[in-house]
């Protein structure tokens, strides 16, 4: 399942790696694409959205609520 997150606070390549690492710890099979200029993180994962958002937040980045 493809999921898109708006993540603020990513300012450099190190930030992208930290977010990617956090996601992969939550789901080692996840595929992650980050567009830092748009604050977007796209994840292909079968894990629940909340679990992935929590992993990103625990790394210190703000995750916007999902659009309904």
Steps between C-alpha positions, in 0.01 A plus 500: 500500500638841406482767768606864488606697805570871540809516720653827614845555641699317232768747397782286362603164365575379852137573593378297202721208604375520860135493386568215258682302769211549746248379242709197411529407867118498516474307171820356347314433171376857459593703195564865585519807277560845647445839337657730757413818307130410525524345851356177357583144595346228286504149644397171345424285804237268641552644850226721649538873436514568875799269549697668222407850620609408852836373374559833320388704802724302735792600279412865579307612192148641495243300304189686385165327564363297209268680263147360520 
